[in-house]
Amino acid sequence: MRDISGTSNRGLNVDLSTGAVSPFDIADSDRRDYLGGKGLGLKLLYDRMPPGTDPLGEGNIIAFMPGVLPGTGAPCSARFACVTKSPLTGLMVVSSCGGPFGTALKTAGWDALLIRGRAPRHSILRVDENGANLEDASALWGLDTEAAQEALDSGKQDGALVIGPAGEHRVLFANAASGHRFFGRGGVGAVMGAKHLKAVTARGGTCRIRPREPELFERTRAVATGYIQHNPFTSGPTAASARSSMSVTAPRAASCR
């Protein structure tokens, strides 16, 4: 297993139209100025996408950005960002998601995944520490997000990001799902559907994320964890009530898949 100190500063470009896959380096200046996740994703797309790009066209790029903290054990650090041009608004959109995909991408050694083009057939993009390849997704096309993830049969270190029929039909507010979490803003699922991309999977666990200053990191993590454990909203009756409320409303959200 390879250790990564802080960030790998490596991204992966994928062109679905041509099948080309190429790694790229993230500039130190961009890392310093935009950090990771949302900020860095917006900067990468600003440099690569011309004005007037059609959100459902081949020129639109969809970026999956795990940020700085996934894989470190920091509390609430498993979230990752999606940045793309929204078919719903025609503007840039950033959506945040939990679930296993972000940590899997990060522990595969990638700080960014940029996808452009349109696959010639319904496809799954498989990402690992060496790069990515496309597989046929005909057997998954038409499945909802839960059934599609079950069919992918991912391992414990893997993560999947999938769309359901709404994304396949380019519904402008369609979601994408990782586990039981969703990119719920801006039509991320429609962008994936327009690219004939049923799913993206990442095989993680091949890299270990090490803080550059481990002692300072552990002290800071302990303080943050203490705040969470002693906050009445996250640890008391209010938190239990909120969790109960979410469990009641979950089926309604699931019906929109």
C-alpha positions in Angstrom: 0.0 0.0 0.0 1.3 3.4 -1.0 1.3 6.3 1.5 0.2 9.7 0.4 1.3 12.7 2.5 -1.6 15.2 2.5 -2.6 15.2 -1.1 -1.5 13.3 -4.2 -2.0 16.4 -6.5 -2.9 14.0 -9.3 -6.0 14.1 -11.4 -7.4 11.9 -14.1 -8.8 13.1 -17.4 -11.3 10.8 -19.2 -12.7 11.4 -22.7 -15.6 9.1 -23.2 -15.9 9.9 -26.9 -12.4 8.7 -27.7 -11.7 6.4 -24.8 -8.5 8.4 -24.0 -7.5 8.4 -20.3 -4.6 10.6 -19.1 -3.4 11.6 -15.7 -2.5 15.2 -15.0 -0.7 17.1 -12.2 -2.5 19.7 -10.1 -0.5 22.8 -9.8 0.8 23.9 -6.4 -0.6 27.3 -7.0 -4.1 25.9 -7.7 -3.9 23.7 -4.6 -2.8 26.7 -2.5 -5.4 29.1 -3.8 -8.4 26.7 -4.2 -7.6 24.0 -1.7 -9.8 21.1 -2.9 -13.3 19.9 -3.6 -15.6 22.7 -4.8 -13.0 25.5 -5.2 -10.4 23.4 -7.1 -13.1 21.8 -9.2 -14.4 25.1 -10.4 -10.9 26.3 -11.2 -10.1 23.2 -13.2 -13.3 23.5 -15.3 -12.9 27.3 -15.7 -9.5 26.5 -17.4 -10.9 23.8 -19.6 -14.4 24.6 -20.7 -15.2 27.5 -23.0 -18.2 29.8 -22.5 -21.4 28.6 -24.2 -20.8 24.9 -23.6 -24.0 22.9 -23.9 -24.6 21.2 -20.4 -25.9 18.1 -22.2 -23.3 18.2 -25.0 -20.0 16.4 -25.3 -18.1 19.5 -24.4 -19.4 19.6 -20.8 -17.1 18.3 -18.2 -18.3 16.6 -15.0 -15.7 16.7 -12.2 -15.7 14.5 -9.1 -13.5 16.1 -6.4 -12.8 14.2 -3.2 -11.2 17.2 -1.5 -8.4 17.1 1.1 -9.8 15.2 4.1 -11.3 11.9 2.8 -9.4 8.9 4.0 -7.8 10.8 6.9 -10.3 9.8 9.6 -11.3 13.4 10.2 -14.9 13.6 11.3 -17.5 14.2 8.6 -14.8 13.9 6.0 -16.3 11.4 3.6 -18.1 14.0 1.5 -17.0 14.8 -2.0 -18.1 17.4 -4.6 -19.4 17.3 -8.2 -18.8 20.3 -10.4 -20.4 20.7 -13.8 -22.5 22.9 -16.0 -26.1 22.5 -15.0 -28.8 21.6 -17.6 -31.4 22.9 -15.1 -30.0 26.4 -14.8 -27.4 26.8 -17.6 -24.9 27.9 -14.9 -22.1 26.1 -13.1 -23.3 23.9 -10.3 -21.6 22.3 -7.3 -23.3 19.5 -5.4 -22.0 17.7 -2.3 -22.5 14.0 -1.5 -21.6 11.5 1.1 -21.4 7.8 0.4 -18.4 5.6 -0.3 -17.3 6.9 -3.7 -15.3 9.9 -2.6 -13.1 8.0 -0.2 -12.6 5.2 -2.7 -11.5 7.7 -5.3 -9.2 9.4 -2.9 -7.6 6.2 -1.7 -7.1 5.1 -5.3 -4.7 8.0 -5.4 -6.7 10.6 -7.3 -7.6 14.1 -6.2 -9.7 14.8 -9.2 -11.7 12.9 -11.9 -12.7 15.0 -15.0 -15.0 13.3 -17.5 -15.9 14.8 -20.9 -17.4 13.5 -24.1 -20.1 10.9 -24.7 -19.6 7.2 -24.7 -20.7 5.4 -27.9 -22.8 3.0 -25.8 -24.3 2.8 -22.3 -21.2 2.5 -20.1 -19.6 2.0 -16.7 -16.4 3.8 -16.0 -14.1 1.8 -13.8 -11.4 3.8 -12.0 -8.4 2.3 -10.0 -4.9 3.4 -9.1 -3.7 2.8 -12.6 -6.3 4.8 -14.5 -9.7 3.9 -15.9 -11.5 1.8 -18.5 -15.0 1.6 -19.9 -17.3 -1.4 -19.7 -20.7 -2.1 -21.3 -23.6 -1.1 -19.0 -26.5 -2.6 -21.1 -27.5 -5.0 -18.3 -27.8 -2.1 -15.9 -29.6 0.4 -18.1 -33.1 1.0 -16.8 -32.4 -0.1 -13.2 -33.0 2.4 -10.4 -30.0 3.5 -8.3 -30.4 0.9 -5.6 -30.7 -2.0 -8.0 -27.8 -0.7 -10.1 -25.5 -0.5 -7.1 -26.5 -4.1 -6.0 -25.7 -5.3 -9.6 -22.3 -3.7 -9.5 -21.4 -5.9 -6.5 -18.6 -3.6 -5.3 -16.0 -4.7 -2.7 -15.6 -3.2 0.7 -12.9 -0.8 -0.4 -14.8 0.2 -3.6 -17.3 3.0 -4.2 -19.9 3.5 -6.9 -21.8 6.5 -8.3 -24.8 5.6 -10.3 -27.9 7.1 -12.0 -31.4 5.8 -12.4 -34.0 6.1 -15.1 -34.4 9.8 -14.5 -30.8 10.4 -15.4 -30.9 8.1 -18.3 -33.8 10.1 -19.8 -32.0 13.4 -19.0 -34.6 14.7 -16.6 -33.2 18.1 -15.7 -33.2 17.7 -12.0 -32.1 14.0 -12.0 -29.8 12.9 -9.1 -26.8 10.6 -8.9 -26.4 8.2 -6.0 -23.5 6.9 -3.9 -24.7 4.4 -1.4 -27.7 6.0 0.2 -26.5 9.5 -0.5 -27.3 11.7 -3.4 -26.0 14.5 -5.6 -29.3 16.4 -5.4 -28.6 19.6 -7.1 -28.5 20.9 -10.7 -29.2 17.8 -12.7 -25.9 15.9 -12.2 -27.8 12.7 -13.1 -28.9 14.2 -16.4 -25.3 15.2 -17.3 -24.2 11.6 -16.7 -27.1 10.3 -18.7 -26.3 12.5 -21.6 -22.8 11.0 -21.5 -24.3 7.5 -21.6 -22.6 7.0 -18.3 -24.7 4.7 -16.0 -22.1 4.4 -13.3 -18.6 5.4 -12.2 -16.8 3.0 -9.8 -13.6 3.5 -7.9 -11.5 0.7 -6.5 -10.0 2.3 -3.3 -7.8 1.1 -0.5 -4.6 1.0 -2.5 -3.3 4.3 -1.0 -3.1 5.4 2.6 -3.7 9.1 3.3 -1.3 10.4 5.9 -1.5 13.9 7.4 1.7 15.9 6.8 1.7 17.0 10.5 0.2 13.9 12.3 0.4 15.2 15.8 -1.3 18.5 15.0 -3.9 16.7 13.0 -4.7 14.3 15.8 -5.1 17.2 18.3 -7.3 19.1 15.9 -9.4 16.0 15.2 -9.9 15.3 18.9 -11.1 18.9 19.4 -13.5 18.7 16.4 -14.8 15.3 17.6 -15.4 16.7 21.1 -17.5 19.5 19.7 -19.6 17.1 17.7 -20.1 14.7 20.7 -21.1 17.5 23.1 -23.3 19.4 20.7 -27.0 18.7 21.6 -28.0 18.8 17.9 -25.5 16.0 16.9 -25.6 13.9 20.1 -28.7 14.6 22.1 -32.5 14.1 21.7 -32.5 16.7 18.9 -30.1 14.5 16.9 -32.2 11.4 17.5 -35.3 13.3 16.4 -33.6 14.5 13.3 -32.5 10.9 12.4 -36.0 9.7 13.0 -37.4 12.4 10.7 -34.9 11.6 8.0 -35.8 7.9 8.1 -39.5 8.8 7.6 -38.8 11.0 4.6 -36.3 8.7 3.0 -38.8 6.6 1.0 -40.2 9.8 -0.5 -36.7 10.7 -1.7 -36.2 7.2 -3.0 -39.3 7.4 -5.1 -37.7 10.2 -7.2 -34.9 7.9 -8.4 
